[in-house]
Amino acid sequence: MSIEKPPVDLCKGINGLEKIVLREARGCSAEVYLYGGHVTSWKNDHGEELLFVSNKAIFKPPKAIRGGIPICFPQFSNFGPLEQHGFARNKFWSIDTDPPPFPTNSTSKAFVDLILKPSDEDSKIWPHSYEFRLRVALGPGGDLMLTSRIRNTNTDGKPFSFTFAYHTYFSVSDISEVRVEGLETLDYLDNLKERERFTEQGDAITFESEVDKIYLSTPTKIAILDHEKKRTFVLRKDGLPDAVVWNPWDRKAKAMADFGDDEYKHMLCVEAAAIEKPITLKPGEEWKGRLELSAVPSSYCSGQLDPAKVLNG
């Protein structure tokens, strides 16, 4: 008789770093490292990995883990004075043993609450007091849910502002066979052209070269269609008006020490974010940003486009 594994299990991961494994009864799972509050794995009930983590990822502080879902806080990219993507993704988080009440509609027992508070070192580079609470939950159907709650706990009466992203790396069969729907006709800032503003022209976004765009005022739902795997990822987001789409392509991939030369073919970042308009909190105020990911089977023709047009376009 097999022993049923607990829905939440704290154990050692790569290089002895602590991680939490979440399991749902049907066999789905997720893994979260305390280092970075970083989700590094999300598997469906067939045991297939849905997130991309580089084979060259360095699980060693202070380097952030390459792949999974890094958390960019309190700064996205180099939109400010801090290091690239802020510091939340390379700090050690704690398990939150006494989280405040959490309105939830999920019956899942597979969740963990983490908390990050500023260290003296952080306060030197970002002189604000805050509490960042993160809940990672695995739904009964295998959906992965991340909820961030950030509170200003400054006692000096000062507000603070931040930008934010769930920098999600999805695992895809072949980047040239993937398209993203839900961002058509929207304005975006192109990071490859000094953040110049453009309007998306395509019916759906497809990939044939490096892309690094911040889409503005995006819908709450975005889909990533992977033709070869006949799988669609659906992102649902709340409190996160922007969406980043990123693939480094071959030249940038070769330049990154913690990323394989050809791995760009098998990953795509689509990130729920708040970038264009930074979030400002007065003391005592709290912001909440939620991301829900699901993976559903899709037939080749299920999208809005004619497949011949996609292939020949």
Secondary structure as GFF3:
##gff-version 3
##sequence-region A 1 313
A	DSSP	beta_strand	8	12	.	.	.	ID=ss1
A	DSSP	three_ten_helix	14	16	.	.	.	ID=ss2
A	DSSP	beta_strand	18	23	.	.	.	ID=ss3
A	DSSP	beta_strand	29	33	.	.	.	ID=ss4
A	DSSP	beta_strand	38	43	.	.	.	ID=ss5
A	DSSP	beta_strand	71	72	.	.	.	ID=ss6
A	DSSP	three_ten_helix	88	90	.	.	.	ID=ss7
A	DSSP	beta_strand	94	95	.	.	.	ID=ss8
A	DSSP	beta_strand	111	116	.	.	.	ID=ss9
A	DSSP	alpha_helix	120	125	.	.	.	ID=ss10
A	DSSP	beta_strand	130	138	.	.	.	ID=ss11
A	DSSP	beta_strand	144	152	.	.	.	ID=ss12
A	DSSP	beta_strand	160	166	.	.	.	ID=ss13
A	DSSP	beta_strand	169	171	.	.	.	ID=ss14
A	DSSP	three_ten_helix	175	177	.	.	.	ID=ss15
A	DSSP	beta_strand	178	181	.	.	.	ID=ss16
A	DSSP	beta_strand	187	190	.	.	.	ID=ss17
A	DSSP	three_ten_helix	191	193	.	.	.	ID=ss18
A	DSSP	beta_strand	196	199	.	.	.	ID=ss19
A	DSSP	beta_strand	205	206	.	.	.	ID=ss20
A	DSSP	beta_strand	211	215	.	.	.	ID=ss21
A	DSSP	beta_strand	221	226	.	.	.	ID=ss22
A	DSSP	beta_strand	231	238	.	.	.	ID=ss23
A	DSSP	beta_strand	242	247	.	.	.	ID=ss24
A	DSSP	alpha_helix	249	255	.	.	.	ID=ss25
A	DSSP	three_ten_helix	263	266	.	.	.	ID=ss26
A	DSSP	beta_strand	267	281	.	.	.	ID=ss27
A	DSSP	beta_strand	286	297	.	.	.	ID=ss28
A	DSSP	alpha_helix	307	312	.	.	.	ID=ss29
###
